[in-house]
Amino acid sequence: MIKAVIFDYGGVTGKEPHENETCLAIAKRCGLGYDFVKSKYNLFEAQFVTNGISKKEFYARLAHSLGVSAKDVGPVWDVKYFQQKPKLNRKVVKIAGTLKSSGYKLALLSNVFPHRDTILKKHGCYKFFPNIILSSKVRLKKPDKKIYEYAIEKLKVKANECLFVDDREKNINGAKKVGMRAILFKNADQLEKDLKRYL
């Protein structure tokens, strides 16, 4: 029996900017190939999203690896990603509220950059969830099995009593590997239908 439902933030609960779009903007500004920029971004993303390096250091390392100035990276990343106002998916938030009212434990489990975390908190994007588990706080990131195990322990439930909702298949697979049930999110209507299979 499911006792807890765990939601991702970006792409599920919130309509966040995507790093692919930001990498593309940097590629165009610097006259570089998108695949090259994305491959270099991938080298430092884990350190940044788990609060291992600061935003300034992230920009510096990414710029150095690309062979460009940090001034060509930082401003683009700020405008395309960090300065974007959060937009909640109201339909998903409503679903989460219904689940909470029905007695299910709720949690938000998301890979969130430290700087973005501050913005999301400021705009009240976490207030609908009693339990908040962020990569930048626990220094673990999906799909590392340890972050799912952390969530299970925090919610005081068993793995098979958790239902995890995420829009990225690799994160869904990570949850399944520790024994969670999981739904690959596409839209709110699909989520409502899939929830009926488990709850």
Contacts in CASP RR format, 6 or more apart in sequence:
PFRMAT RR
TARGET T0000
AUTHOR 0000-0000-0000
METHOD contacts of the structure
MODEL  1
MIKAVIFDYGGVTGKEPHENETCLAIAKRCGLGYDFVKSKYNLFEAQFVT
NGISKKEFYARLAHSLGVSAKDVGPVWDVKYFQQKPKLNRKVVKIAGTLK
SSGYKLALLSNVFPHRDTILKKHGCYKFFPNIILSSKVRLKKPDKKIYEY
AIEKLKVKANECLFVDDREKNINGAKKVGMRAILFKNADQLEKDLKRYL
1 161 0 8 1.000
2 104 0 8 1.000
2 161 0 8 1.000
2 162 0 8 1.000
2 163 0 8 1.000
2 181 0 8 1.000
2 198 0 8 1.000
2 199 0 8 1.000
3 104 0 8 1.000
3 105 0 8 1.000
3 155 0 8 1.000
3 157 0 8 1.000
3 161 0 8 1.000
3 162 0 8 1.000
4 104 0 8 1.000
4 105 0 8 1.000
4 106 0 8 1.000
4 107 0 8 1.000
4 155 0 8 1.000
4 157 0 8 1.000
4 161 0 8 1.000
4 162 0 8 1.000
4 163 0 8 1.000
5 96 0 8 1.000
5 99 0 8 1.000
5 104 0 8 1.000
5 105 0 8 1.000
5 106 0 8 1.000
5 107 0 8 1.000
5 162 0 8 1.000
5 163 0 8 1.000
5 164 0 8 1.000
5 165 0 8 1.000
5 195 0 8 1.000
5 199 0 8 1.000
6 106 0 8 1.000
6 107 0 8 1.000
6 108 0 8 1.000
6 109 0 8 1.000
6 151 0 8 1.000
6 155 0 8 1.000
6 162 0 8 1.000
6 163 0 8 1.000
6 164 0 8 1.000
6 165 0 8 1.000
6 175 0 8 1.000
6 180 0 8 1.000
7 13 0 8 1.000
7 92 0 8 1.000
7 96 0 8 1.000
7 106 0 8 1.000
7 107 0 8 1.000
7 108 0 8 1.000
7 109 0 8 1.000
7 129 0 8 1.000
7 165 0 8 1.000
8 108 0 8 1.000
8 109 0 8 1.000
8 110 0 8 1.000
8 142 0 8 1.000
8 165 0 8 1.000
8 166 0 8 1.000
8 167 0 8 1.000
8 168 0 8 1.000
8 171 0 8 1.000
8 185 0 8 1.000
9 16 0 8 1.000
9 108 0 8 1.000
9 110 0 8 1.000
9 112 0 8 1.000
9 120 0 8 1.000
9 125 0 8 1.000
10 16 0 8 1.000
10 110 0 8 1.000
10 167 0 8 1.000
11 89 0 8 1.000
11 167 0 8 1.000
11 185 0 8 1.000
12 89 0 8 1.000
12 92 0 8 1.000
12 165 0 8 1.000
12 166 0 8 1.000
12 167 0 8 1.000
12 185 0 8 1.000
13 88 0 8 1.000
13 89 0 8 1.000
13 92 0 8 1.000
13 93 0 8 1.000
13 96 0 8 1.000
13 108 0 8 1.000
13 125 0 8 1.000
13 128 0 8 1.000
14 86 0 8 1.000
14 87 0 8 1.000
14 88 0 8 1.000
14 89 0 8 1.000
14 92 0 8 1.000
14 125 0 8 1.000
15 86 0 8 1.000
15 87 0 8 1.000
15 88 0 8 1.000
15 89 0 8 1.000
16 84 0 8 1.000
16 86 0 8 1.000
16 116 0 8 1.000
17 80 0 8 1.000
17 81 0 8 1.000
17 84 0 8 1.000
19 41 0 8 1.000
19 45 0 8 1.000
19 81 0 8 1.000
20 38 0 8 1.000
21 80 0 8 1.000
22 76 0 8 1.000
22 77 0 8 1.000
22 80 0 8 1.000
22 81 0 8 1.000
23 34 0 8 1.000
23 37 0 8 1.000
23 38 0 8 1.000
23 41 0 8 1.000
24 34 0 8 1.000
24 37 0 8 1.000
25 76 0 8 1.000
25 80 0 8 1.000
26 32 0 8 1.000
26 37 0 8 1.000
26 66 0 8 1.000
26 72 0 8 1.000
26 73 0 8 1.000
26 76 0 8 1.000
26 77 0 8 1.000
27 33 0 8 1.000
27 34 0 8 1.000
27 36 0 8 1.000
27 37 0 8 1.000
29 72 0 8 1.000
29 76 0 8 1.000
30 37 0 8 1.000
30 66 0 8 1.000
30 68 0 8 1.000
30 72 0 8 1.000
32 66 0 8 1.000
32 68 0 8 1.000
36 66 0 8 1.000
37 66 0 8 1.000
40 62 0 8 1.000
40 65 0 8 1.000
40 66 0 8 1.000
41 62 0 8 1.000
43 61 0 8 1.000
43 65 0 8 1.000
44 53 0 8 1.000
44 58 0 8 1.000
44 61 0 8 1.000
44 62 0 8 1.000
44 65 0 8 1.000
46 141 0 8 1.000
47 53 0 8 1.000
47 58 0 8 1.000
48 55 0 8 1.000
48 58 0 8 1.000
48 113 0 8 1.000
48 114 0 8 1.000
49 111 0 8 1.000
49 112 0 8 1.000
49 113 0 8 1.000
49 135 0 8 1.000
49 136 0 8 1.000
49 141 0 8 1.000
50 135 0 8 1.000
50 136 0 8 1.000
50 139 0 8 1.000
50 140 0 8 1.000
50 141 0 8 1.000
51 114 0 8 1.000
51 135 0 8 1.000
51 136 0 8 1.000
51 137 0 8 1.000
51 139 0 8 1.000
52 139 0 8 1.000
53 61 0 8 1.000
54 114 0 8 1.000
55 82 0 8 1.000
55 113 0 8 1.000
55 114 0 8 1.000
55 115 0 8 1.000
59 70 0 8 1.000
59 73 0 8 1.000
59 74 0 8 1.000
59 77 0 8 1.000
60 70 0 8 1.000
62 73 0 8 1.000
63 69 0 8 1.000
63 70 0 8 1.000
63 72 0 8 1.000
63 73 0 8 1.000
63 74 0 8 1.000
66 73 0 8 1.000
81 116 0 8 1.000
82 113 0 8 1.000
82 115 0 8 1.000
82 116 0 8 1.000
82 119 0 8 1.000
85 123 0 8 1.000
86 119 0 8 1.000
86 120 0 8 1.000
86 123 0 8 1.000
86 125 0 8 1.000
88 125 0 8 1.000
89 188 0 8 1.000
91 188 0 8 1.000
91 189 0 8 1.000
92 188 0 8 1.000
92 191 0 8 1.000
93 128 0 8 1.000
95 188 0 8 1.000
95 191 0 8 1.000
95 192 0 8 1.000
95 195 0 8 1.000
96 106 0 8 1.000
96 128 0 8 1.000
96 129 0 8 1.000
97 106 0 8 1.000
97 128 0 8 1.000
99 106 0 8 1.000
99 195 0 8 1.000
99 199 0 8 1.000
100 106 0 8 1.000
100 128 0 8 1.000
100 130 0 8 1.000
102 199 0 8 1.000
104 199 0 8 1.000
105 130 0 8 1.000
105 131 0 8 1.000
105 155 0 8 1.000
105 157 0 8 1.000
106 128 0 8 1.000
106 129 0 8 1.000
106 130 0 8 1.000
106 131 0 8 1.000
107 129 0 8 1.000
107 130 0 8 1.000
107 131 0 8 1.000
107 132 0 8 1.000
107 133 0 8 1.000
107 151 0 8 1.000
107 154 0 8 1.000
107 155 0 8 1.000
108 126 0 8 1.000
108 129 0 8 1.000
108 131 0 8 1.000
108 132 0 8 1.000
108 133 0 8 1.000
108 134 0 8 1.000
109 133 0 8 1.000
109 142 0 8 1.000
109 147 0 8 1.000
109 148 0 8 1.000
109 151 0 8 1.000
109 164 0 8 1.000
110 133 0 8 1.000
110 134 0 8 1.000
110 135 0 8 1.000
110 142 0 8 1.000
111 134 0 8 1.000
111 135 0 8 1.000
111 141 0 8 1.000
111 142 0 8 1.000
112 120 0 8 1.000
112 134 0 8 1.000
112 135 0 8 1.000
112 136 0 8 1.000
113 136 0 8 1.000
114 136 0 8 1.000
117 134 0 8 1.000
117 136 0 8 1.000
117 137 0 8 1.000
120 126 0 8 1.000
126 132 0 8 1.000
131 151 0 8 1.000
131 154 0 8 1.000
131 155 0 8 1.000
133 147 0 8 1.000
133 150 0 8 1.000
133 151 0 8 1.000
133 154 0 8 1.000
135 141 0 8 1.000
135 142 0 8 1.000
135 147 0 8 1.000
138 147 0 8 1.000
138 150 0 8 1.000
140 146 0 8 1.000
140 147 0 8 1.000
140 150 0 8 1.000
141 147 0 8 1.000
142 148 0 8 1.000
142 166 0 8 1.000
142 168 0 8 1.000
142 170 0 8 1.000
142 171 0 8 1.000
142 174 0 8 1.000
143 170 0 8 1.000
143 171 0 8 1.000
143 173 0 8 1.000
143 174 0 8 1.000
143 175 0 8 1.000
143 177 0 8 1.000
145 174 0 8 1.000
145 177 0 8 1.000
145 178 0 8 1.000
148 159 0 8 1.000
148 164 0 8 1.000
148 174 0 8 1.000
148 175 0 8 1.000
148 177 0 8 1.000
148 178 0 8 1.000
148 180 0 8 1.000
149 178 0 8 1.000
151 162 0 8 1.000
152 158 0 8 1.000
152 159 0 8 1.000
152 162 0 8 1.000
152 178 0 8 1.000
152 180 0 8 1.000
155 162 0 8 1.000
159 178 0 8 1.000
159 179 0 8 1.000
159 180 0 8 1.000
160 179 0 8 1.000
160 180 0 8 1.000
160 181 0 8 1.000
162 175 0 8 1.000
162 180 0 8 1.000
162 181 0 8 1.000
163 180 0 8 1.000
163 181 0 8 1.000
163 182 0 8 1.000
163 183 0 8 1.000
163 195 0 8 1.000
163 198 0 8 1.000
163 199 0 8 1.000
164 171 0 8 1.000
164 172 0 8 1.000
164 175 0 8 1.000
164 180 0 8 1.000
164 181 0 8 1.000
164 182 0 8 1.000
164 183 0 8 1.000
165 182 0 8 1.000
165 183 0 8 1.000
165 185 0 8 1.000
165 191 0 8 1.000
166 172 0 8 1.000
166 175 0 8 1.000
166 182 0 8 1.000
166 183 0 8 1.000
166 184 0 8 1.000
166 185 0 8 1.000
167 184 0 8 1.000
167 185 0 8 1.000
167 186 0 8 1.000
169 184 0 8 1.000
172 182 0 8 1.000
172 183 0 8 1.000
172 184 0 8 1.000
175 182 0 8 1.000
176 182 0 8 1.000
181 198 0 8 1.000
183 191 0 8 1.000
183 194 0 8 1.000
183 195 0 8 1.000
183 198 0 8 1.000
185 191 0 8 1.000
END
